[in-house]
Amino acid sequence: MEAQEKVIEVVQGDITKLHVDVIVNAANESLLGGGGVDGAIHRAAGPELLEACRRLGPCPTGEARITPGFLLKARWVVHTPGPVWRGGALGEPSLLESCYRNAFQLAIECGAKSIAFPCISTGVYGYPHEPAARIALGVMREYLGRFPRIVACCFGVDDADLYKRLSAPDVGRLS
């Protein structure tokens, strides 16, 4: 029997509905909720998530914190504030890469086998979609051997198509 190739799944949809051990929240530094995916995760997880985030205190850009998933299907939520795009010369690429690496590290520490990421920083934070996707997929590829399932969950069709196009040469199956 042939060994199954490790792949990054690319899905278009609502990250709060995924059956994974960890979902990653593109949070703001306060961790107290906001718009976009952050607001959706807070609404779906219930008020206990806000209380847990209050106890964690602020989280600097590029770092990550973990909470239970509460009412989510995911057991855990990793919160990571991505960088605001200011042209790319102020360390935005390395900060975005740190978001993904730190999220993976917390997922490893809690024993997760599956993790789903949104498109961090590409909403109101203005990070250009293609460079952000390249960074995200690059870090995800590095962790393929550690996780049986890695999901790039794109809310919009355009982002899902971008992720599929950028990952197609490297992975066999895409959702």
Secondary structure, 3 states (H helix, E strand, C coil): CCCCCCCEEEEECCHHHCCCCEEEEEECCCCCCCCHHHHHHHHHHCHHHHHHHHHHCCCCCCCCEEEECCCCCCCEEEEEECCCCCCCCCCHHHHHHHHHHHHHHHHHHCCCCEEEECCCCCCCCCCCHHHHHHHHHHHHHHCCCCCCEEEEEECCHHHHHHHHHHHCCCCCCCC
